[in-house]
Amino acid sequence: MTSTRPDLVVREATPDDAETVLRLVKEIAAHQAQSDSVTVTAEQWAGHLGRPDITVLLAEIDRQPVGYVSSVRRLHLWSGSDIVALDDLYVRPGHRDAGVGRLLMTELARRSGGLTITWGVQPDNDAAIRFYRRLGAAVRAKVMCAWSRAAQPVQ
């Protein structure tokens, strides 16, 4: 897909893009002070990028990545239908506020076939919340919990 900016293109990542996707994942983790949480490898990403339930879209300018959005299609048990669970939306510094994030989100919606898209955002990330509201997303407060394997009781 090409935006109104002829130099900005969004395309689906393939297994050949595994190193690029991993680099971008590490960048967003560092931005969120969560670098220690990234344990995935490029080899694992290559496998993930071949799965039909995982979508990663890369935004590129002159074939150089400037951002990405990643999502997983999954069953929503309450509705009995699928939803798209957005995992990350990331735009590199220097390319923010230039329409990259909006284009990535719009393209994800277009490729999602009308399915509801859900995601989380840190409650103190005011810029992201403003951005999502401008897209027309409903912003609702909800606490997300994670139960790591190390914290689970031994059976």
Accessible surface in RSA format (square Angstrom, percent):
REM  Atomic radii and reference values for relative SASA: ProtOr
REM  Chains: A
REM  Algorithm: Lee & Richards
REM  Probe-radius: 1.40
REM  Slices: 20
REM RES _ NUM      All-atoms   Total-Side   Main-Chain    Non-polar    All polar
REM                ABS   REL    ABS   REL    ABS   REL    ABS   REL    ABS   REL
RES MET A   1    88.00  45.6  47.43  31.4  40.57  96.6  62.33  53.0  25.67  34.0
RES THR A   2    82.21  58.5  59.94  60.8  22.26  53.1  33.46  44.9  48.74  73.7
RES SER A   3    25.53  21.6   9.64  12.9  15.90  36.6  16.06  34.2   9.47  13.3
RES THR A   4   142.29 101.2 109.99 111.5  32.30  77.0  91.79 123.3  50.50  76.3
RES ARG A   5    77.07  32.4  75.79  38.6   1.28   3.0  43.90  60.0  33.17  20.1
RES PRO A   6   115.80  84.4  98.09  89.4  17.72  64.4  99.18  81.9  16.62 103.3
RES ASP A   7    57.24  40.1  46.02  45.8  11.21  26.5  31.41  73.9  25.83  25.8
RES LEU A   8     2.05   1.1   2.05   1.5   0.00   0.0   2.05   1.4   0.00   0.0
RES VAL A   9    54.52  35.9  54.52  49.4   0.00   0.0  54.52  47.4   0.00   0.0
RES VAL A  10     0.09   0.1   0.00   0.0   0.09   0.2   0.00   0.0   0.09   0.2
RES ARG A  11    78.96  33.2  77.75  39.6   1.21   2.9  46.35  63.3  32.61  19.8
RES GLU A  12    78.65  45.2  70.30  53.2   8.35  19.9  20.35  39.4  58.30  47.6
RES ALA A  13     4.90   4.5   0.00   0.0   4.90  11.2   0.00   0.0   4.90  13.0
RES THR A  14    62.85  44.7  61.64  62.5   1.21   2.9  56.90  76.4   5.95   9.0
RES PRO A  15    62.49  45.5  56.57  51.6   5.92  21.5  56.86  46.9   5.63  35.0
RES ASP A  16   141.71  99.3 107.04 106.5  34.68  82.0  33.44  78.7 108.27 108.0
RES ASP A  17    17.13  12.0  15.86  15.8   1.27   3.0   1.27   3.0  15.86  15.8
RES ALA A  18     6.94   6.4   6.77  10.5   0.16   0.4   6.77   9.5   0.16   0.4
RES GLU A  19   110.74  63.6 108.78  82.3   1.96   4.7  51.97 100.5  58.77  48.0
RES THR A  20    25.49  18.1  25.46  25.8   0.03   0.1   2.79   3.7  22.70  34.3
RES VAL A  21     0.00   0.0   0.00   0.0   0.00   0.0   0.00   0.0   0.00   0.0
RES LEU A  22    16.94   9.4  16.94  12.1   0.00   0.0  16.94  11.9   0.00   0.0
RES ARG A  23   113.51  47.7 109.96  56.1   3.55   8.4  55.58  76.0  57.93  35.1
RES LEU A  24     0.00   0.0   0.00   0.0   0.00   0.0   0.00   0.0   0.00   0.0
RES VAL A  25    18.19  12.0  18.19  16.5   0.00   0.0  18.19  15.8   0.00   0.0
RES LYS A  26   107.73  52.6 104.08  63.9   3.65   8.7  55.75  50.2  51.97  55.4
RES GLU A  27    49.54  28.4  42.55  32.2   6.98  16.6  31.81  61.5  17.72  14.5
RES ILE A  28    11.94   6.8  11.94   8.9   0.00   0.0  11.94   8.6   0.00   0.0
RES ALA A  29     8.73   8.0   6.32   9.7   2.41   5.5   8.73  12.3   0.00   0.0
RES ALA A  30    60.50  55.6  41.91  64.7  18.59  42.3  43.98  61.9  16.52  43.8
RES HIS A  31   116.85  63.9  83.19  57.8  33.66  86.1  52.73  54.3  64.12  74.6
RES GLN A  32    81.17  45.4  60.91  44.5  20.26  48.2  21.22  45.2  59.95  45.5
RES ALA A  33    95.69  88.0  60.58  93.5  35.11  79.9  70.76  99.6  24.93  66.0
RES GLN A  34    77.71  43.5  71.70  52.4   6.01  14.3  25.67  54.6  52.04  39.5
RES SER A  35    62.43  52.8  49.66  66.3  12.77  29.4  39.99  85.2  22.43  31.4
RES ASP A  36   144.88 101.5 117.87 117.3  27.01  63.9  44.64 105.1 100.24 100.0
RES SER A  37    81.67  69.0  53.01  70.7  28.66  66.0  33.99  72.4  47.67  66.8
RES VAL A  38    34.60  22.8  11.27  10.2  23.33  56.2  15.20  13.2  19.40  52.6
RES THR A  39   117.26  83.4  91.82  93.1  25.44  60.6  67.87  91.2  49.40  74.7
RES VAL A  40    39.55  26.0  28.46  25.8  11.09  26.7  31.50  27.4   8.04  21.8
RES THR A  41    59.57  42.4  57.00  57.8   2.57   6.1  56.93  76.5   2.65   4.0
RES ALA A  42    11.49  10.6   9.13  14.1   2.36   5.4   9.29  13.1   2.20   5.8
RES GLU A  43   134.04  77.0 118.77  89.9  15.27  36.4  70.72 136.8  63.32  51.7
RES GLN A  44    91.36  51.1  83.12  60.7   8.25  19.6  30.96  65.9  60.40  45.8
RES TRP A  45    27.95  11.2  27.95  13.5   0.00   0.0  27.95  14.9   0.00   0.0
RES ALA A  46    33.77  31.0  30.35  46.8   3.42   7.8  30.76  43.3   3.00   8.0
RES GLY A  47    47.57  58.7   0.00   N/A  47.57  58.7  40.61 111.4   6.96  15.6
RES HIS A  48    56.55  30.9  56.55  39.3   0.00   0.0  39.81  41.0  16.74  19.5
RES LEU A  49    17.15   9.5   1.91   1.4  15.24  38.3   2.34   1.6  14.80  39.8
RES GLY A  50    54.04  66.6   0.00   N/A  54.04  66.6  24.42  67.0  29.63  66.4
RES ARG A  51   106.68  44.8 100.32  51.1   6.36  15.1  36.93  50.5  69.75  42.3
RES PRO A  52   138.24 100.7 100.60  91.7  37.63 136.8 114.28  94.4  23.96 148.9
RES ASP A  53    42.42  29.7  38.47  38.3   3.95   9.3  24.36  57.3  18.06  18.0
RES ILE A  54    22.62  12.9  16.05  12.0   6.57  15.8  16.05  11.6   6.57  17.8
RES THR A  55    30.23  21.5  29.91  30.3   0.32   0.8   3.63   4.9  26.61  40.2
RES VAL A  56     1.44   0.9   0.00   0.0   1.44   3.5   0.00   0.0   1.44   3.9
RES LEU A  57     0.00   0.0   0.00   0.0   0.00   0.0   0.00   0.0   0.00   0.0
RES LEU A  58     0.26   0.1   0.26   0.2   0.00   0.0   0.26   0.2   0.00   0.0
RES ALA A  59     0.03   0.0   0.03   0.1   0.00   0.0   0.03   0.0   0.00   0.0
RES GLU A  60    17.83  10.2  17.06  12.9   0.77   1.8   0.72   1.4  17.11  14.0
RES ILE A  61    23.33  13.3  21.18  15.8   2.16   5.2  21.18  15.2   2.16   5.9
RES ASP A  62   114.10  79.9  90.55  90.1  23.55  55.7  36.64  86.2  77.46  77.2
RES ARG A  63   206.10  86.5 190.87  97.3  15.23  36.3  68.77  94.0 137.34  83.2
RES GLN A  64   114.96  64.3 114.96  84.0   0.00   0.0  42.97  91.5  72.00  54.6
RES PRO A  65    15.35  11.2  13.42  12.2   1.93   7.0  13.42  11.1   1.93  12.0
RES VAL A  66     4.90   3.2   4.90   4.4   0.00   0.0   4.90   4.3   0.00   0.0
RES GLY A  67     0.00   0.0   0.00   N/A   0.00   0.0   0.00   0.0   0.00   0.0
RES TYR A  68     0.24   0.1   0.24   0.1   0.00   0.0   0.24   0.2   0.00   0.0
RES VAL A  69     0.18   0.1   0.04   0.0   0.13   0.3   0.04   0.0   0.13   0.4
RES SER A  70     5.83   4.9   5.74   7.7   0.09   0.2   4.52   9.6   1.31   1.8
RES SER A  71     3.60   3.0   2.65   3.5   0.95   2.2   0.05   0.1   3.55   5.0
RES VAL A  72    52.47  34.5  52.22  47.3   0.25   0.6  52.47  45.6   0.00   0.0
RES ARG A  73   118.68  49.8 109.03  55.6   9.65  23.0  31.71  43.3  86.97  52.7
RES ARG A  74   114.65  48.1 107.21  54.7   7.44  17.7  50.52  69.0  64.13  38.9
RES LEU A  75    91.19  50.8  78.49  56.2  12.71  31.9  78.49  55.1  12.71  34.2
RES HIS A  76    56.28  30.8  56.26  39.1   0.01   0.0  30.38  31.3  25.90  30.1
RES LEU A  77   146.27  81.5 120.87  86.5  25.40  63.8 121.27  85.2  25.00  67.3
RES TRP A  78   237.14  95.2 199.44  96.5  37.71  88.5 175.33  93.5  61.82 100.3
RES SER A  79    72.04  60.9  33.94  45.3  38.10  87.8  43.05  91.7  28.98  40.6
RES GLY A  80    57.17  70.5   0.00   N/A  57.17  70.5  27.76  76.2  29.41  65.9
RES SER A  81    57.26  48.4  51.52  68.8   5.74  13.2  41.42  88.2  15.84  22.2
RES ASP A  82    45.72  32.0  39.54  39.4   6.18  14.6   4.38  10.3  41.34  41.2
RES ILE A  83    11.58   6.6  11.58   8.6   0.00   0.0  11.58   8.3   0.00   0.0
RES VAL A  84     7.88   5.2   7.88   7.1   0.00   0.0   7.88   6.8   0.00   0.0
RES ALA A  85    22.95  21.1  21.87  33.7   1.08   2.5  21.87  30.8   1.08   2.9
RES LEU A  86    13.87   7.7   3.99   2.9   9.88  24.8   3.99   2.8   9.88  26.6
RES ASP A  87   100.88  70.7  77.51  77.1  23.37  55.3  14.97  35.2  85.91  85.7
RES ASP A  88    29.64  20.8  26.99  26.9   2.66   6.3   2.66   6.3  26.99  26.9
RES LEU A  89    31.77  17.7  10.63   7.6  21.15  53.2  10.63   7.5  21.15  56.9
RES TYR A  90    13.23   6.2  10.61   6.0   2.62   6.8   6.74   5.1   6.49   8.0
RES VAL A  91    16.63  10.9  12.41  11.2   4.21  10.2  12.41  10.8   4.21  11.4
RES ARG A  92    48.93  20.5  48.93  24.9   0.00   0.0  18.63  25.5  30.30  18.4
RES PRO A  93    88.79  64.7  72.64  66.2  16.16  58.7  74.46  61.5  14.33  89.1
RES GLY A  94    80.41  99.2   0.00   N/A  80.41  99.2  41.64 114.3  38.77  86.8
RES HIS A  95    57.39  31.4  56.23  39.1   1.16   3.0  28.00  28.9  29.38  34.2
RES ARG A  96    95.63  40.2  77.29  39.4  18.34  43.7  48.25  65.9  47.38  28.7
RES ASP A  97   152.37 106.7 101.13 100.7  51.25 121.2  41.37  97.4 111.00 110.7
RES ALA A  98    42.01  38.6  22.54  34.8  19.47  44.3  34.39  48.4   7.61  20.2
RES GLY A  99    40.79  50.3   0.00   N/A  40.79  50.3  28.52  78.3  12.28  27.5
RES VAL A 100     1.42   0.9   0.31   0.3   1.11   2.7   0.34   0.3   1.08   2.9
RES GLY A 101    11.50  14.2   0.00   N/A  11.50  14.2   6.38  17.5   5.12  11.5
RES ARG A 102   107.76  45.2 106.98  54.5   0.78   1.9  45.27  61.9  62.49  37.9
RES LEU A 103    15.43   8.6  13.13   9.4   2.30   5.8  15.27  10.7   0.16   0.4
RES LEU A 104     0.00   0.0   0.00   0.0   0.00   0.0   0.00   0.0   0.00   0.0
RES MET A 105    12.86   6.7  10.45   6.9   2.40   5.7  10.73   9.1   2.12   2.8
RES THR A 106    66.88  47.6  60.81  61.6   6.07  14.5  54.05  72.6  12.83  19.4
RES GLU A 107     0.12   0.1   0.05   0.0   0.07   0.2   0.07   0.1   0.05   0.0
RES LEU A 108     2.66   1.5   2.66   1.9   0.00   0.0   2.66   1.9   0.00   0.0
RES ALA A 109    49.80  45.8  41.98  64.8   7.83  17.8  42.97  60.5   6.84  18.1
RES ARG A 110   152.15  63.9 125.43  63.9  26.72  63.6  67.43  92.2  84.72  51.3
RES ARG A 111    89.48  37.6  52.48  26.8  37.00  88.1  28.52  39.0  60.96  36.9
RES SER A 112     9.94   8.4   2.54   3.4   7.41  17.1   7.22  15.4   2.73   3.8
RES GLY A 113    70.08  86.4   0.00   N/A  70.08  86.4  42.17 115.7  27.91  62.5
RES GLY A 114    77.69  95.8   0.00   N/A  77.69  95.8  42.02 115.3  35.67  79.9
RES LEU A 115    43.91  24.5  33.04  23.6  10.87  27.3  35.08  24.6   8.83  23.8
RES THR A 116    87.17  62.0  75.79  76.8  11.38  27.1  46.87  63.0  40.30  60.9
RES ILE A 117    33.99  19.3  16.61  12.4  17.38  41.9  16.61  12.0  17.38  47.2
RES THR A 118    51.78  36.8  47.67  48.3   4.11   9.8  44.96  60.4   6.82  10.3
RES TRP A 119    68.77  27.6  29.33  14.2  39.44  92.6  34.32  18.3  34.45  55.9
RES GLY A 120    56.05  69.1   0.00   N/A  56.05  69.1  25.38  69.7  30.67  68.7
RES VAL A 121    51.36  33.8  22.64  20.5  28.72  69.2  30.81  26.8  20.56  55.8
RES GLN A 122   102.78  57.5  98.89  72.3   3.89   9.3  28.66  61.0  74.12  56.2
RES PRO A 123   115.14  83.9  95.99  87.5  19.15  69.6 100.87  83.3  14.26  88.7
RES ASP A 124   120.75  84.6  97.41  97.0  23.34  55.2  46.32 109.0  74.43  74.2
RES ASN A 125    60.32  41.6  53.72  51.9   6.60  15.9  12.38  29.8  47.94  46.3
RES ASP A 126    87.15  61.0  83.29  82.9   3.86   9.1  20.42  48.1  66.73  66.5
RES ALA A 127    61.82  56.8  54.03  83.4   7.79  17.7  55.16  77.7   6.66  17.7
RES ALA A 128    19.55  18.0  13.26  20.5   6.28  14.3  18.88  26.6   0.67   1.8
RES ILE A 129    23.32  13.3  23.32  17.4   0.00   0.0  23.32  16.8   0.00   0.0
RES ARG A 130   134.15  56.3 131.89  67.2   2.26   5.4  61.51  84.1  72.64  44.0
RES PHE A 131    36.67  18.3  36.67  22.7   0.00   0.0  36.67  22.2   0.00   0.0
RES TYR A 132    17.79   8.3  17.79  10.1   0.00   0.0   2.01   1.5  15.78  19.4
RES ARG A 133   141.56  59.4 126.30  64.4  15.26  36.3  44.99  61.5  96.57  58.5
RES ARG A 134   149.13  62.6 119.09  60.7  30.05  71.5  70.10  95.8  79.04  47.9
RES LEU A 135    50.21  28.0  17.51  12.5  32.70  82.2  18.29  12.8  31.92  85.9
RES GLY A 136    65.97  81.3   0.00   N/A  65.97  81.3  33.40  91.7  32.56  72.9
RES ALA A 137    27.93  25.7   8.61  13.3  19.32  43.9  19.06  26.8   8.86  23.5
RES ALA A 138    83.16  76.5  46.35  71.5  36.81  83.7  56.27  79.2  26.89  71.2
RES VAL A 139    50.46  33.2  21.41  19.4  29.05  70.0  24.28  21.1  26.18  71.0
RES ARG A 140   197.10  82.8 168.06  85.7  29.04  69.1  69.15  94.5 127.95  77.5
RES ALA A 141   111.93 102.9  70.03 108.1  41.90  95.3  79.85 112.4  32.08  85.0
RES LYS A 142   171.58  83.7 138.82  85.2  32.75  78.0  90.07  81.1  81.50  86.8
RES VAL A 143   130.11  85.6 109.59  99.2  20.51  49.4 114.02  99.1  16.08  43.6
RES MET A 144   147.67  76.5 120.33  79.6  27.34  65.1 110.72  94.1  36.95  49.0
RES CYS A 145   120.41  91.1  82.83  92.4  37.58  88.3  42.17 106.8  78.24  84.4
RES ALA A 146   106.87  98.3  65.48 101.0  41.40  94.2  72.79 102.5  34.09  90.3
RES TRP A 147   168.31  67.5 146.50  70.9  21.81  51.2 137.30  73.2  31.01  50.3
RES SER A 148    64.38  54.4  51.60  68.9  12.78  29.4  53.27 113.4  11.11  15.6
RES ARG A 149   216.03  90.7 201.22 102.6  14.81  35.3  73.53 100.5 142.50  86.4
RES ALA A 150   104.71  96.3  62.46  96.4  42.25  96.1  74.80 105.3  29.91  79.2
RES ALA A 151    68.26  62.8  37.10  57.3  31.16  70.9  47.50  66.9  20.76  55.0
RES GLN A 152    73.95  41.4  64.49  47.1   9.46  22.5   8.59  18.3  65.36  49.6
RES PRO A 153    84.90  61.9  68.12  62.1  16.78  61.0  79.07  65.3   5.83  36.2
RES VAL A 154   149.67  98.5 118.16 107.0  31.51  75.9 123.28 107.1  26.39  71.6
RES GLN A 155   200.81 112.3 135.13  98.8  65.68 156.4  90.99 193.7 109.82  83.3
END  Absolute sums over single chains surface
CHAIN  1 A    10284.3       7884.1       2400.2       5684.2       4600.1
END  Absolute sums over all chains
TOTAL         10284.3       7884.1       2400.2       5684.2       4600.1
